[in-house]
Amino acid sequence: MVKVKYCSKCGTQNDDENKYCQQCGYSWDQKKPAIAVVLNFFILWGLGYWYLGIKKVYGLPWYSLAILLIVLWALAVNDPTGLLILLIIVLNFALAYDLYQKATGKSGWVPINR
């Protein structure tokens, strides 16, 4: 069975041995997965996608994730249950995992548009 990886720039399926995407020519050595995860996890949602060259997430501009984070934090301030903070933490880990998957050539779970 041939292992495959997905281009983090255009989403094309490639052989695992390829160093460049057969569709767009993107080199997997150009972007570091850890940088994408740190940007998204510790700085601001969406920055990791921007770093990888992903312009749209769920059909919306990458910075929509940053706006969502700001809105959730604003709502979490007045949430006595703490559920919104828990949601923010869970989404943060989920997006970080998705970014790592995309940066290492796997498809991840968040749909993207270029």
C-alpha beads as a LAMMPS data file, in Angstrom:
LAMMPS data file: protein, C-alpha beads

114 atoms
113 bonds

1 atom types
1 bond types

-500.0 500.0 xlo xhi
-500.0 500.0 ylo yhi
-500.0 500.0 zlo zhi

Masses

1 110.0

Atoms # bond

1 1 1 0.000 0.000 0.000
2 1 1 1.340 3.409 -0.982
3 1 1 1.314 6.010 1.754
4 1 1 -0.157 9.359 0.791
5 1 1 0.020 12.886 2.126
6 1 1 -2.011 15.946 1.283
7 1 1 -0.526 19.238 0.191
8 1 1 -1.093 21.847 2.884
9 1 1 -1.278 24.524 0.183
10 1 1 -3.706 23.096 -2.402
11 1 1 -5.019 19.912 -0.744
12 1 1 -3.891 17.572 -3.563
13 1 1 -3.140 13.965 -2.634
14 1 1 0.536 13.049 -3.211
15 1 1 2.764 10.030 -2.689
16 1 1 4.470 10.107 0.705
17 1 1 7.914 10.076 -0.946
18 1 1 7.271 13.269 -2.933
19 1 1 9.197 16.307 -1.724
20 1 1 7.014 18.655 -3.772
21 1 1 3.299 18.713 -4.526
22 1 1 2.587 17.297 -7.972
23 1 1 -0.187 19.871 -8.487
24 1 1 1.200 23.194 -7.231
25 1 1 4.903 22.494 -6.621
26 1 1 4.755 23.358 -2.909
27 1 1 7.722 22.043 -0.918
28 1 1 6.900 20.407 2.419
29 1 1 10.262 21.551 3.758
30 1 1 9.251 25.226 3.529
31 1 1 6.882 25.415 6.492
32 1 1 7.504 24.071 9.974
33 1 1 4.514 22.376 11.660
34 1 1 5.530 23.600 15.113
35 1 1 5.465 27.240 14.005
36 1 1 1.950 26.854 12.576
37 1 1 0.718 25.237 15.802
38 1 1 2.362 27.840 18.071
39 1 1 0.980 30.736 16.033
40 1 1 -2.527 29.342 16.239
41 1 1 -2.406 27.969 19.789
42 1 1 -0.594 30.725 21.674
43 1 1 -0.958 33.856 19.554
44 1 1 -4.255 34.034 17.649
45 1 1 -6.574 31.567 15.970
46 1 1 -6.138 31.596 12.208
47 1 1 -2.491 32.694 12.160
48 1 1 -1.304 29.114 11.731
49 1 1 -3.517 28.709 8.659
50 1 1 -2.200 31.998 7.283
51 1 1 1.384 30.774 7.883
52 1 1 0.644 27.638 5.847
53 1 1 -0.827 29.708 3.025
54 1 1 -4.410 28.670 3.698
55 1 1 -6.625 31.635 2.925
56 1 1 -10.055 30.218 3.725
57 1 1 -11.282 27.953 6.513
58 1 1 -14.870 26.679 6.296
59 1 1 -15.247 28.985 3.286
60 1 1 -14.446 32.087 5.358
61 1 1 -11.237 34.145 5.482
62 1 1 -8.654 32.741 7.928
63 1 1 -9.009 35.792 10.186
64 1 1 -12.631 34.805 10.872
65 1 1 -11.195 32.387 13.422
66 1 1 -9.507 35.320 15.188
67 1 1 -12.797 37.221 15.265
68 1 1 -14.558 34.122 16.633
69 1 1 -11.954 33.821 19.385
70 1 1 -12.379 37.468 20.396
71 1 1 -16.178 37.124 20.478
72 1 1 -15.979 33.928 22.541
73 1 1 -13.622 35.555 25.049
74 1 1 -15.935 38.575 25.305
75 1 1 -18.880 36.280 26.030
76 1 1 -16.837 34.091 28.403
77 1 1 -16.212 37.050 30.715
78 1 1 -19.871 37.004 31.758
79 1 1 -20.340 33.217 31.696
80 1 1 -20.634 32.004 35.314
81 1 1 -20.555 28.326 34.288
82 1 1 -17.156 28.480 32.591
83 1 1 -18.461 26.426 29.670
84 1 1 -17.344 28.993 27.100
85 1 1 -13.802 28.894 28.443
86 1 1 -13.910 25.102 28.188
87 1 1 -15.167 25.446 24.595
88 1 1 -12.302 27.836 23.779
89 1 1 -9.754 25.382 25.201
90 1 1 -11.212 22.416 23.308
91 1 1 -11.360 24.367 20.030
92 1 1 -7.809 25.569 20.582
93 1 1 -6.516 21.998 20.868
94 1 1 -8.652 20.823 17.932
95 1 1 -7.395 23.597 15.631
96 1 1 -3.795 22.993 16.733
97 1 1 -4.143 19.294 15.898
98 1 1 -5.701 20.093 12.512
99 1 1 -2.870 22.501 11.696
100 1 1 -0.256 19.924 12.615
101 1 1 -1.986 17.392 10.357
102 1 1 -2.071 19.831 7.426
103 1 1 1.534 20.968 7.948
104 1 1 2.752 17.370 7.886
105 1 1 0.925 16.516 4.661
106 1 1 -2.235 14.939 6.054
107 1 1 -5.709 16.236 5.254
108 1 1 -6.761 17.208 8.790
109 1 1 -10.432 17.693 9.602
110 1 1 -11.099 21.383 8.897
111 1 1 -12.217 21.989 5.290
112 1 1 -10.085 24.594 3.535
113 1 1 -10.294 26.647 0.362
114 1 1 -7.316 28.276 -1.286

Bonds

1 1 1 2
2 1 2 3
3 1 3 4
4 1 4 5
5 1 5 6
6 1 6 7
7 1 7 8
8 1 8 9
9 1 9 10
10 1 10 11
11 1 11 12
12 1 12 13
13 1 13 14
14 1 14 15
15 1 15 16
16 1 16 17
17 1 17 18
18 1 18 19
19 1 19 20
20 1 20 21
21 1 21 22
22 1 22 23
23 1 23 24
24 1 24 25
25 1 25 26
26 1 26 27
27 1 27 28
28 1 28 29
29 1 29 30
30 1 30 31
31 1 31 32
32 1 32 33
33 1 33 34
34 1 34 35
35 1 35 36
36 1 36 37
37 1 37 38
38 1 38 39
39 1 39 40
40 1 40 41
41 1 41 42
42 1 42 43
43 1 43 44
44 1 44 45
45 1 45 46
46 1 46 47
47 1 47 48
48 1 48 49
49 1 49 50
50 1 50 51
51 1 51 52
52 1 52 53
53 1 53 54
54 1 54 55
55 1 55 56
56 1 56 57
57 1 57 58
58 1 58 59
59 1 59 60
60 1 60 61
61 1 61 62
62 1 62 63
63 1 63 64
64 1 64 65
65 1 65 66
66 1 66 67
67 1 67 68
68 1 68 69
69 1 69 70
70 1 70 71
71 1 71 72
72 1 72 73
73 1 73 74
74 1 74 75
75 1 75 76
76 1 76 77
77 1 77 78
78 1 78 79
79 1 79 80
80 1 80 81
81 1 81 82
82 1 82 83
83 1 83 84
84 1 84 85
85 1 85 86
86 1 86 87
87 1 87 88
88 1 88 89
89 1 89 90
90 1 90 91
91 1 91 92
92 1 92 93
93 1 93 94
94 1 94 95
95 1 95 96
96 1 96 97
97 1 97 98
98 1 98 99
99 1 99 100
100 1 100 101
101 1 101 102
102 1 102 103
103 1 103 104
104 1 104 105
105 1 105 106
106 1 106 107
107 1 107 108
108 1 108 109
109 1 109 110
110 1 110 111
111 1 111 112
112 1 112 113
113 1 113 114
